[in-house]
Amino acid sequence: MELIVYYEGSLQTQEWLNAVLCRDDITYKKLPTQNNSTEFTRLPAYIADILYLDKPDIIISGSFDGEHERPIFSIEFASCTPQYQHALQRFSRMMASVANGCPSIIIIPKLKRENDQGVRRYTRSRAIEYGAVRLMDIYRTPAFIFDWEDDDGILKVEGTSGLPLIETDSILQLRKLLTESIDHFHNIDYVGALWRLPIVKELLDQTRVRAYSGGAPSIAQPGGGTGESSQSNLDLKRTADLIDEIKGKSNSHLAEIEKISNFIKEREYSLVFYPTRVTDHAGDPYVGMIGYYDIAFCRVGKTTRERNYNLVAYCNAVSIDQINSSMTEFNNNKCPFSENVSTNKLEKYSYHLKYGCKLTKSKPIRIYAELADLVIFDNGIIYNVG
């Protein structure tokens, strides 16, 4: 079997993974820096699908005939301070993998000092484990959180790589998981075979315990725990009341809200969050949070139509011009059809004629378009039609 690894980063990423897997026969291929590049159009379809919402650092794949690849695991390195929103900024990378049948791993500290080894120390929110558990419950595909081990909040790294120290309990457990997964990759039902592995059962139990300890996350307390939440910016509203509220914003809102899809109106309740930015400066909340709100509190099935609650972005003091200007820039500067036809762009033409710009427009717009049922701006609305 050939192992193929798509990755971001430097040669040190290759060296780290070679050492973890104890092998030097891996074929490495760089992930494109942008989805609107020619290199992106050349990717296998399953890789492009995984990159739809966001991009993990590593995608490990396998092939038995040199042609037909399948994913084995994706890996995300999260060296950020691990509190609630920072940890969940990476969640969409795990979600995109799992939703496309690729088991996923995030390696993130349990404890880390603030940048520059400061005095303040941050502990990991249990929300990231809860999100992983919910993904596994919904998609029946492994999704695990591994500890990036530390010394009193200072991360342990392998040499000068900036990547996790290998000779630690967590990364040695990761080695066992990946090695046994590769050994069972020949199964036609590869993901089904994973669930029978003792290491996977052990990690599932470990993840569930962490997710639910001290109080599982809830809409009132999305980071978990008990007591007052300083992190909650979520409301569960009756959909009929929300629609009435939107109608009162302006005559144009009144006209537009009448057109929204019936399935949105028919859900009795809507989960509402309140972005202050959508496309600017990584969004606020981070766009990765939207996937967590969906999976943790709305989703009951594999598609966005299978929800208990609508997922609604109520963008107070935000203009729909943020979306319009981003799409105008794409259409004018990045869409391959914005210039005269050139034989140098045949691959991009072919790709966009088949798939449109679904995977190549800007990440915030991709995520909102995929996940939000309704986005309310001060001067307009956008809604999910399917």
C-alpha positions as a Python dict, from the first residue, in 0.01 Angstrom:
ca = {
    (1, 'M'): (0, 0, 0),
    (2, 'E'): (121, 351, -82),
    (3, 'L'): (82, 621, 183),
    (4, 'I'): (16, 970, 48),
    (5, 'V'): (22, 1273, 275),
    (6, 'Y'): (-114, 1613, 176),
    (7, 'Y'): (26, 1875, 409),
    (8, 'E'): (97, 2235, 489),
    (9, 'G'): (417, 2345, 655),
    (10, 'S'): (783, 2273, 598),
    (11, 'L'): (1013, 1975, 560),
    (12, 'Q'): (998, 1943, 940),
    (13, 'T'): (632, 1837, 908),
    (14, 'Q'): (746, 1545, 693),
    (15, 'E'): (1022, 1454, 936),
    (16, 'W'): (781, 1466, 1232),
    (17, 'L'): (526, 1237, 1067),
    (18, 'N'): (795, 998, 945),
    (19, 'A'): (916, 969, 1303),
    (20, 'V'): (565, 920, 1443),
    (21, 'L'): (484, 646, 1191),
    (22, 'C'): (835, 497, 1194),
    (23, 'R'): (856, 486, 815),
    (24, 'D'): (1029, 670, 533),
    (25, 'D'): (827, 553, 232),
    (26, 'I'): (556, 821, 242),
    (27, 'T'): (473, 1027, -68),
    (28, 'Y'): (427, 1392, 30),
    (29, 'K'): (223, 1647, -165),
    (30, 'K'): (176, 2011, -68),
    (31, 'L'): (-174, 2145, -11),
    (32, 'P'): (-246, 2459, -215),
    (33, 'T'): (-240, 2782, -19),
    (34, 'Q'): (-569, 2897, -170),
    (35, 'N'): (-877, 2718, -297),
    (36, 'N'): (-898, 2942, -603),
    (37, 'S'): (-558, 2829, -736),
    (38, 'T'): (-489, 2603, -1032),
    (39, 'E'): (-323, 2358, -790),
    (40, 'F'): (-655, 2322, -605),
    (41, 'T'): (-835, 2218, -924),
    (42, 'R'): (-584, 1933, -968),
    (43, 'L'): (-655, 1777, -628),
    (44, 'P'): (-843, 1448, -599),
    (45, 'A'): (-1211, 1521, -542),
    (46, 'Y'): (-1210, 1376, -189),
    (47, 'I'): (-930, 1615, -85),
    (48, 'A'): (-1112, 1915, -233),
    (49, 'D'): (-1426, 1813, -44),
    (50, 'I'): (-1236, 1801, 286),
    (51, 'L'): (-1097, 2150, 218),
    (52, 'Y'): (-1444, 2293, 156),
    (53, 'L'): (-1497, 2442, 501),
    (54, 'D'): (-1137, 2470, 615),
    (55, 'K'): (-793, 2317, 574),
    (56, 'P'): (-634, 2069, 821),
    (57, 'D'): (-255, 2064, 844),
    (58, 'I'): (-221, 1701, 730),
    (59, 'I'): (-441, 1457, 537),
    (60, 'I'): (-307, 1101, 538),
    (61, 'S'): (-438, 888, 253),
    (62, 'G'): (-375, 544, 111),
    (63, 'S'): (-385, 371, -226),
    (64, 'F'): (-344, 8, -327),
    (65, 'D'): (-325, 61, -703),
    (66, 'G'): (-160, 401, -738),
    (67, 'E'): (-481, 556, -866),
    (68, 'H'): (-772, 519, -624),
    (69, 'E'): (-697, 707, -303),
    (70, 'R'): (-902, 709, 16),
    (71, 'P'): (-847, 915, 332),
    (72, 'I'): (-709, 753, 647),
    (73, 'F'): (-693, 1045, 896),
    (74, 'S'): (-657, 1422, 901),
    (75, 'I'): (-446, 1597, 1165),
    (76, 'E'): (-463, 1956, 1288),
    (77, 'F'): (-190, 2109, 1507),
    (78, 'A'): (-339, 2374, 1735),
    (79, 'S'): (-65, 2542, 1935),
    (80, 'C'): (-295, 2831, 2029),
    (81, 'T'): (-401, 2905, 2383),
    (82, 'P'): (-684, 2655, 2423),
    (83, 'Q'): (-969, 2855, 2575),
    (84, 'Y'): (-1320, 2835, 2433),
    (85, 'Q'): (-1325, 3038, 2110),
    (86, 'H'): (-957, 2985, 2026),
    (87, 'A'): (-994, 2607, 2045),
    (88, 'L'): (-1317, 2605, 1847),
    (89, 'Q'): (-1163, 2819, 1573),
    (90, 'R'): (-1013, 2488, 1454),
    (91, 'F'): (-1337, 2289, 1481),
    (92, 'S'): (-1447, 2345, 1121),
    (93, 'R'): (-1132, 2162, 1005),
    (94, 'M'): (-1234, 1853, 1199),
    (95, 'M'): (-1596, 1892, 1091),
    (96, 'A'): (-1507, 1916, 721),
    (97, 'S'): (-1299, 1598, 743),
    (98, 'V'): (-1553, 1392, 934),
    (99, 'A'): (-1845, 1507, 719),
    (100, 'N'): (-1657, 1370, 418),
    (101, 'G'): (-1577, 1031, 571),
    (102, 'C'): (-1225, 1114, 688),
    (103, 'P'): (-1147, 1039, 1057),
    (104, 'S'): (-991, 1340, 1223),
    (105, 'I'): (-749, 1441, 1499),
    (106, 'I'): (-680, 1776, 1665),
    (107, 'I'): (-367, 1804, 1880),
    (108, 'I'): (-413, 2092, 2124),
    (109, 'P'): (-277, 2186, 2469),
    (110, 'K'): (-466, 2111, 2788),
    (111, 'L'): (-280, 2404, 2941),
    (112, 'K'): (-81, 2687, 2785),
    (113, 'R'): (61, 3014, 2901),
    (114, 'E'): (-30, 3326, 2709),
    (115, 'N'): (195, 3418, 2419),
    (116, 'D'): (561, 3492, 2497),
    (117, 'Q'): (543, 3254, 2794),
    (118, 'G'): (346, 3504, 3000),
    (119, 'V'): (210, 3468, 3350),
    (120, 'R'): (-150, 3392, 3257),
    (121, 'R'): (-228, 3028, 3187),
    (122, 'Y'): (-527, 2903, 2987),
    (123, 'T'): (-691, 2562, 3024),
    (124, 'R'): (-872, 2386, 2743),
    (125, 'S'): (-1244, 2428, 2715),
    (126, 'R'): (-1428, 2095, 2717),
    (127, 'A'): (-1632, 2226, 2424),
    (128, 'I'): (-1379, 2094, 2172),
    (129, 'E'): (-1419, 1740, 2310),
    (130, 'Y'): (-1796, 1780, 2319),
    (131, 'G'): (-1794, 1887, 1954),
    (132, 'A'): (-1586, 1581, 1867),
    (133, 'V'): (-1828, 1352, 2050),
    (134, 'R'): (-2126, 1505, 1871),
    (135, 'L'): (-1951, 1461, 1534),
    (136, 'M'): (-1895, 1093, 1612),
    (137, 'D'): (-2256, 1048, 1721),
    (138, 'I'): (-2385, 1206, 1400),
    (139, 'Y'): (-2141, 1080, 1136),
    (140, 'R'): (-2018, 756, 1297),
    (141, 'T'): (-1661, 851, 1207),
    (142, 'P'): (-1376, 880, 1462),
    (143, 'A'): (-1286, 1232, 1576),
    (144, 'F'): (-1039, 1261, 1863),
    (145, 'I'): (-865, 1534, 2062),
    (146, 'F'): (-505, 1463, 2162),
    (147, 'D'): (-310, 1656, 2422),
    (148, 'W'): (-16, 1868, 2314),
    (149, 'E'): (178, 1808, 2633),
    (150, 'D'): (329, 2096, 2826),
    (151, 'D'): (556, 2181, 3115),
    (152, 'D'): (360, 2418, 3339),
    (153, 'G'): (198, 2579, 3036),
    (154, 'I'): (507, 2580, 2812),
    (155, 'L'): (451, 2349, 2517),
    (156, 'K'): (689, 2057, 2466),
    (157, 'V'): (813, 2054, 2107),
    (158, 'E'): (1017, 1815, 1894),
    (159, 'G'): (1353, 1982, 1836),
    (160, 'T'): (1313, 2306, 1643),
    (161, 'S'): (1008, 2184, 1450),
    (162, 'G'): (750, 2365, 1658),
    (163, 'L'): (548, 2041, 1652),
    (164, 'P'): (452, 1822, 1951),
    (165, 'L'): (723, 1628, 2132),
    (166, 'I'): (690, 1268, 2015),
    (167, 'E'): (809, 1081, 2326),
    (168, 'T'): (504, 1175, 2531),
    (169, 'D'): (209, 962, 2636),
    (170, 'S'): (-30, 1147, 2406),
    (171, 'I'): (175, 1127, 2085),
    (172, 'L'): (274, 767, 2150),
    (173, 'Q'): (-99, 694, 2180),
    (174, 'L'): (-144, 878, 1850),
    (175, 'R'): (127, 659, 1694),
    (176, 'K'): (-64, 348, 1805),
    (177, 'L'): (-390, 481, 1661),
    (178, 'L'): (-240, 572, 1322),
    (179, 'T'): (-35, 254, 1291),
    (180, 'E'): (-332, 28, 1365),
    (181, 'S'): (-556, 235, 1137),
    (182, 'I'): (-312, 193, 847),
    (183, 'D'): (-296, -181, 920),
    (184, 'H'): (-676, -202, 877),
    (185, 'F'): (-702, 27, 577),
    (186, 'H'): (-746, -272, 344),
    (187, 'N'): (-1100, -322, 479),
    (188, 'I'): (-1372, -217, 236),
    (189, 'D'): (-1554, -66, 535),
    (190, 'Y'): (-1246, 101, 674),
    (191, 'V'): (-1430, 331, 918),
    (192, 'G'): (-1639, 38, 1042),
    (193, 'A'): (-1318, -157, 1103),
    (194, 'L'): (-1179, 131, 1310),
    (195, 'W'): (-1465, 111, 1559),
    (196, 'R'): (-1366, -247, 1642),
    (197, 'L'): (-1010, -148, 1741),
    (198, 'P'): (-940, -140, 2117),
    (199, 'I'): (-743, 185, 2079),
    (200, 'V'): (-1043, 353, 1915),
    (201, 'K'): (-1280, 230, 2187),
    (202, 'E'): (-1036, 358, 2449),
    (203, 'L'): (-1014, 701, 2285),
    (204, 'L'): (-1392, 721, 2244),
    (205, 'D'): (-1444, 655, 2616),
    (206, 'Q'): (-1172, 905, 2705),
    (207, 'T'): (-1325, 1173, 2484),
    (208, 'R'): (-1676, 1121, 2623),
    (209, 'V'): (-1553, 1145, 2982),
    (210, 'R'): (-1371, 1470, 2909),
    (211, 'A'): (-1666, 1616, 2716),
    (212, 'Y'): (-1920, 1556, 2993),
    (213, 'S'): (-1708, 1609, 3304),
    (214, 'G'): (-1807, 1906, 3518),
    (215, 'G'): (-2120, 1975, 3316),
    (216, 'A'): (-2174, 1919, 2945),
    (217, 'P'): (-2192, 2223, 2715),
    (218, 'S'): (-2538, 2367, 2658),
    (219, 'I'): (-2687, 2666, 2480),
    (220, 'A'): (-2676, 2859, 2808),
    (221, 'Q'): (-2322, 2738, 2883),
    (222, 'P'): (-2166, 2651, 2545),
    (223, 'G'): (-1819, 2604, 2692),
    (224, 'G'): (-1945, 2355, 2951),
    (225, 'G'): (-1941, 2374, 3328),
    (226, 'T'): (-2199, 2523, 3562),
    (227, 'G'): (-2295, 2867, 3685),
    (228, 'E'): (-2301, 3194, 3494),
    (229, 'S'): (-2142, 3194, 3150),
    (230, 'S'): (-1929, 3478, 3023),
    (231, 'Q'): (-1902, 3299, 2688),
    (232, 'S'): (-2263, 3253, 2588),
    (233, 'N'): (-2379, 3473, 2306),
    (234, 'L'): (-2654, 3234, 2199),
    (235, 'D'): (-3032, 3257, 2225),
    (236, 'L'): (-3297, 2996, 2156),
    (237, 'K'): (-3595, 3181, 2012),
    (238, 'R'): (-3931, 3076, 1881),
    (239, 'T'): (-3899, 3099, 1503),
    (240, 'A'): (-4233, 3279, 1468),
    (241, 'D'): (-4121, 3544, 1718),
    (242, 'L'): (-3787, 3583, 1540),
    (243, 'I'): (-3962, 3632, 1204),
    (244, 'D'): (-4191, 3896, 1357),
    (245, 'E'): (-3886, 4073, 1498),
    (246, 'I'): (-3717, 4076, 1158),
    (247, 'K'): (-4032, 4207, 990),
    (248, 'G'): (-4017, 4510, 1219),
    (249, 'K'): (-3667, 4612, 1113),
    (250, 'S'): (-3769, 4775, 783),
    (251, 'N'): (-4006, 4748, 490),
    (252, 'S'): (-3738, 4565, 289),
    (253, 'H'): (-3691, 4312, 571),
    (254, 'L'): (-4068, 4266, 580),
    (255, 'A'): (-4073, 4186, 208),
    (256, 'E'): (-3764, 3962, 215),
    (257, 'I'): (-3855, 3752, 518),
    (258, 'E'): (-4178, 3643, 349),
    (259, 'K'): (-3968, 3464, 84),
    (260, 'I'): (-3763, 3240, 313),
    (261, 'S'): (-3780, 2864, 270),
    (262, 'N'): (-4070, 2681, 429),
    (263, 'F'): (-3845, 2439, 618),
    (264, 'I'): (-3700, 2738, 807),
    (265, 'K'): (-4047, 2860, 904),
    (266, 'E'): (-4157, 2509, 1005),
    (267, 'R'): (-3886, 2455, 1267),
    (268, 'E'): (-4039, 2571, 1593),
    (269, 'Y'): (-3719, 2714, 1739),
    (270, 'S'): (-3409, 2888, 1608),
    (271, 'L'): (-3063, 2906, 1763),
    (272, 'V'): (-2943, 3264, 1720),
    (273, 'F'): (-2585, 3393, 1743),
    (274, 'Y'): (-2470, 3750, 1693),
    (275, 'P'): (-2173, 3817, 1462),
    (276, 'T'): (-2016, 4162, 1471),
    (277, 'R'): (-1802, 4075, 1165),
    (278, 'V'): (-1861, 3822, 888),
    (279, 'T'): (-1583, 3852, 630),
    (280, 'D'): (-1344, 4094, 801),
    (281, 'H'): (-1053, 3996, 1028),
    (282, 'A'): (-1142, 3623, 1056),
    (283, 'G'): (-1495, 3709, 1164),
    (284, 'D'): (-1635, 3758, 1512),
    (285, 'P'): (-1715, 3497, 1626),
    (286, 'Y'): (-1444, 3305, 1442),
    (287, 'V'): (-1610, 3129, 1151),
    (288, 'G'): (-1501, 2792, 1295),
    (289, 'M'): (-1742, 2854, 1582),
    (290, 'I'): (-2041, 2830, 1350),
    (291, 'G'): (-1979, 2461, 1287),
    (292, 'Y'): (-1963, 2402, 1662),
    (293, 'Y'): (-2297, 2577, 1721),
    (294, 'D'): (-2449, 2360, 1448),
    (295, 'I'): (-2308, 2023, 1557),
    (296, 'A'): (-2331, 2078, 1933),
    (297, 'F'): (-2682, 2221, 1951),
    (298, 'C'): (-2874, 2201, 1620),
    (299, 'R'): (-2780, 1900, 1410),
    (300, 'V'): (-2948, 1560, 1443),
    (301, 'G'): (-2840, 1413, 1107),
    (302, 'K'): (-2570, 1432, 843),
    (303, 'T'): (-2715, 1718, 638),
    (304, 'T'): (-2804, 2073, 733),
    (305, 'R'): (-3170, 1989, 668),
    (306, 'E'): (-3156, 1746, 959),
    (307, 'R'): (-3173, 1995, 1246),
    (308, 'N'): (-3389, 2043, 1551),
    (309, 'Y'): (-3331, 2418, 1536),
    (310, 'N'): (-3257, 2670, 1263),
    (311, 'L'): (-2906, 2814, 1282),
    (312, 'V'): (-2941, 3193, 1252),
    (313, 'A'): (-2672, 3463, 1235),
    (314, 'Y'): (-2819, 3792, 1357),
    (315, 'C'): (-2562, 4046, 1241),
    (316, 'N'): (-2647, 4364, 1429),
    (317, 'A'): (-2479, 4676, 1288),
    (318, 'V'): (-2335, 4471, 998),
    (319, 'S'): (-2413, 4555, 637),
    (320, 'I'): (-2481, 4299, 368),
    (321, 'D'): (-2222, 4500, 174),
    (322, 'Q'): (-1956, 4283, 346),
    (323, 'I'): (-2085, 3986, 148),
    (324, 'N'): (-2147, 4184, -169),
    (325, 'S'): (-1798, 4335, -175),
    (326, 'S'): (-1631, 4000, -109),
    (327, 'M'): (-1820, 3831, -391),
    (328, 'T'): (-1761, 4130, -622),
    (329, 'E'): (-1387, 4101, -558),
    (330, 'F'): (-1405, 3727, -632),
    (331, 'N'): (-1602, 3779, -952),
    (332, 'N'): (-1377, 4060, -1075),
    (333, 'N'): (-1036, 3930, -971),
    (334, 'K'): (-1042, 3558, -891),
    (335, 'C'): (-1315, 3397, -1099),
    (336, 'P'): (-1143, 3239, -1404),
    (337, 'F'): (-1416, 3376, -1630),
    (338, 'S'): (-1348, 3739, -1534),
    (339, 'E'): (-1078, 3772, -1801),
    (340, 'N'): (-1043, 3678, -2167),
    (341, 'V'): (-1027, 3303, -2221),
    (342, 'S'): (-672, 3169, -2206),
    (343, 'T'): (-542, 2821, -2281),
    (344, 'N'): (-332, 2850, -1963),
    (345, 'K'): (-648, 2827, -1752),
    (346, 'L'): (-820, 2526, -1905),
    (347, 'E'): (-808, 2327, -1580),
    (348, 'K'): (-969, 2610, -1383),
    (349, 'Y'): (-1236, 2658, -1652),
    (350, 'S'): (-1319, 2288, -1646),
    (351, 'Y'): (-1334, 2279, -1267),
    (352, 'H'): (-1556, 2587, -1235),
    (353, 'L'): (-1788, 2477, -1514),
    (354, 'K'): (-1844, 2153, -1321),
    (355, 'Y'): (-1852, 2281, -962),
    (356, 'G'): (-1902, 2657, -984),
    (357, 'C'): (-1734, 2863, -712),
    (358, 'K'): (-1871, 2664, -419),
    (359, 'L'): (-1526, 2559, -298),
    (360, 'T'): (-1322, 2854, -425),
    (361, 'K'): (-1492, 3164, -285),
    (362, 'S'): (-1365, 3311, 44),
    (363, 'K'): (-1374, 3089, 351),
    (364, 'P'): (-1620, 3294, 562),
    (365, 'I'): (-1870, 3300, 276),
    (366, 'R'): (-1822, 2925, 216),
    (367, 'I'): (-1894, 2850, 581),
    (368, 'Y'): (-2192, 3082, 621),
    (369, 'A'): (-2340, 2963, 291),
    (370, 'E'): (-2302, 2599, 392),
    (371, 'L'): (-2416, 2618, 753),
    (372, 'A'): (-2644, 2915, 824),
    (373, 'D'): (-3016, 2882, 758),
    (374, 'L'): (-3066, 3255, 786),
    (375, 'V'): (-2827, 3553, 802),
    (376, 'I'): (-2982, 3884, 904),
    (377, 'F'): (-2805, 4210, 821),
    (378, 'D'): (-2906, 4567, 894),
    (379, 'N'): (-2997, 4612, 527),
    (380, 'G'): (-3093, 4269, 403),
    (381, 'I'): (-3112, 3894, 463),
    (382, 'I'): (-2965, 3579, 311),
    (383, 'Y'): (-3136, 3244, 357),
    (384, 'N'): (-3075, 2877, 281),
    (385, 'V'): (-3286, 2749, -7),
    (386, 'G'): (-3204, 2380, 17),
}
